[in-house]
Amino acid sequence: MSTSNAHRRRSTCRICGGKALTMFLSLGPSPLANGFLRGEDLDVDPVYPLDVYFCAGCNLIQLLDVIEPEVLFRHYLYVTGTSDTIAEHNLEYAATIAVRLNLAPGDLVVEVASNDGSLLDCFRPYGVRTLGVDPAANVAAIANLRGIQTINRFFNSEVAAEIRQQYGPAKTVLANNVLAHVDDPVDLLRGAASLLDGDGAVSFEVPYLVDLIEGLEYDTIYHEHLSYFSVSTIMRLCRKAGLSIHRVEHHPVHGGSIRVTACPGAGEVQCADALAMVEEEDRRGMGTLEFYESFAAVVRSNRTANLGLLNGLKAAGATVAGYGAPAKGNTFLNYCGMDCGMIPFTVDKNPLKVGLYTPGMHIPVLPVSTIEERRPDYLLILPWNFADEIMRQQEPYRAGGGRFIIPVPEPRVV
């Protein structure tokens, strides 16, 4: 698909359909956060608006500039299996689902946006049938090679009907970190609900807007993430999809997420935790435009502070390299204008990214062993949500005098 038809702009809210939409934060023209480049392709690096809007009708925070899913997801460079933190989270998740739903051998567990099958692999001890659905052909192939049956499709209500006809009803449908990625989240949840057997449940995780605001996690805003959810907006979304929320839990993963369990039924939410979280969101003022305008001002201050720190280190003769090549890092690097003159290289454990260049700033991605070879004075940790894990893994670097920079919520040297 050419870049000319890769992008479109919607004019209505993707939950309530309203038009009372106000932009409160612009992160500037930005490349696609996972659009890593080969050296020969550095002159083909399109950018698109990265503007964030508030809906006065339902309070959903969202992007209106939509990149075609075929462009974003058919060939994907993020795999879940490279993080120890995510591996631990997946084991806990599978065990929790197995106990709560009393999974039995032969039950069907379906995961939407199943990536390399890392989560479904954690269900093997329970003897259940598993089925992944993922649009990225390269990542779905990895999952199938691991023995995790994965369909290479974009999930929606039509695909759900096909799955039910071929495989039967599911005991649970999992949808982690995908609801924010789709332009029609109502249809995705309706499709998930239609797959369930009589006592089944949908379980999904999304980054929590409160954590994004509190932690100044603006780098998690990029074109793949079309929506940014509070519990209040999740309640509206579930109600529209014909689901009733039974449980909401907060988890620290990905900088702070909520795990929602919902079952078919359009009744009022009876989950006390959900209602308490909505009350707290209202107390914070999260239903007002002014709340988000204040957030945008702090984002601008963070850019100034990070640039001041790195420019000061450079002026003092210190060397700074990056650690990690996450999508969020590219929002941060491009918004701050940190190119390879400021950060000559970054490193990553993901072999799919090593040897490529970051979109926009064109910083080379090198193997982790480069840290020991080049010994930079500072490592800027771009996947800050895994900072503790990274610093543990890089203890020899720290012991040799190396130091770490964590850029949000305010730049600090560790």
Stockholm file with secondary structure:
# STOCKHOLM 1.0

chainA/1-414         MSTSNAHRRRSTCRICGGKALTMFLSLGPSPLANGFLRGEDLDVDPVYPLDVYFCAGCNLIQLLDVIEPEVLFRHYLYVTGTSDTIAEHNLEYAATIAVRLNLAPGDLVVEVASNDGSLLDCFRPYGVRTLGVDPAANVAAIANLRGIQTINRFFNSEVAAEIRQQYGPAKTVLANNVLAHVDDPVDLLRGAASLLDGDGAVSFEVPYLVDLIEGLEYDTIYHEHLSYFSVSTIMRLCRKAGLSIHRVEHHPVHGGSIRVTACPGAGEVQCADALAMVEEEDRRGMGTLEFYESFAAVVRSNRTANLGLLNGLKAAGATVAGYGAPAKGNTFLNYCGMDCGMIPFTVDKNPLKVGLYTPGMHIPVLPVSTIEERRPDYLLILPWNFADEIMRQQEPYRAGGGRFIIPVPEPRVV
#=GR chainA/1-414 SS CCGGGSEEECCSCTTTCCCCEEEEEECCSEECTTCCBCGGGTTCCCEECCEEEEETTTCCEEECEEECHHHHHSSCCCCGGGCHHHHHHHHHHHHHHHHHTTCCTTCEEEEETCTTSHHHHTTGGGTCEEEEECSCHHHHHHHHHTTCCEECSCCCHHHHHHHHHHHCCEEEEEEESCGGGCSCHHHHHHHHHHTEEEEEEEEEEEEBHHHHHHTTCGGGCSTTCCEEBCHHHHHHHHHHTTEEEEEEEEECGGGSEEEEEEEECCCCCCCHHHHHHHHHHHHHTTTSHHHHHHHHHHHHHHHHHHHHHHHHHHHTTCCEEEECCCHHHHHHHHHHTCCTTTCCCEECSCTTTTTCBCTTTCCBEECTTHHHHHCCSEEEESSGGGHHHHHHHTHHHHHTTCEEEECSSSCEEC
#=GC SS_cons         CCGGGSEEECCSCTTTCCCCEEEEEECCSEECTTCCBCGGGTTCCCEECCEEEEETTTCCEEECEEECHHHHHSSCCCCGGGCHHHHHHHHHHHHHHHHHTTCCTTCEEEEETCTTSHHHHTTGGGTCEEEEECSCHHHHHHHHHTTCCEECSCCCHHHHHHHHHHHCCEEEEEEESCGGGCSCHHHHHHHHHHTEEEEEEEEEEEEBHHHHHHTTCGGGCSTTCCEEBCHHHHHHHHHHTTEEEEEEEEECGGGSEEEEEEEECCCCCCCHHHHHHHHHHHHHTTTSHHHHHHHHHHHHHHHHHHHHHHHHHHHTTCCEEEECCCHHHHHHHHHHTCCTTTCCCEECSCTTTTTCBCTTTCCBEECTTHHHHHCCSEEEESSGGGHHHHHHHTHHHHHTTCEEEECSSSCEEC
//
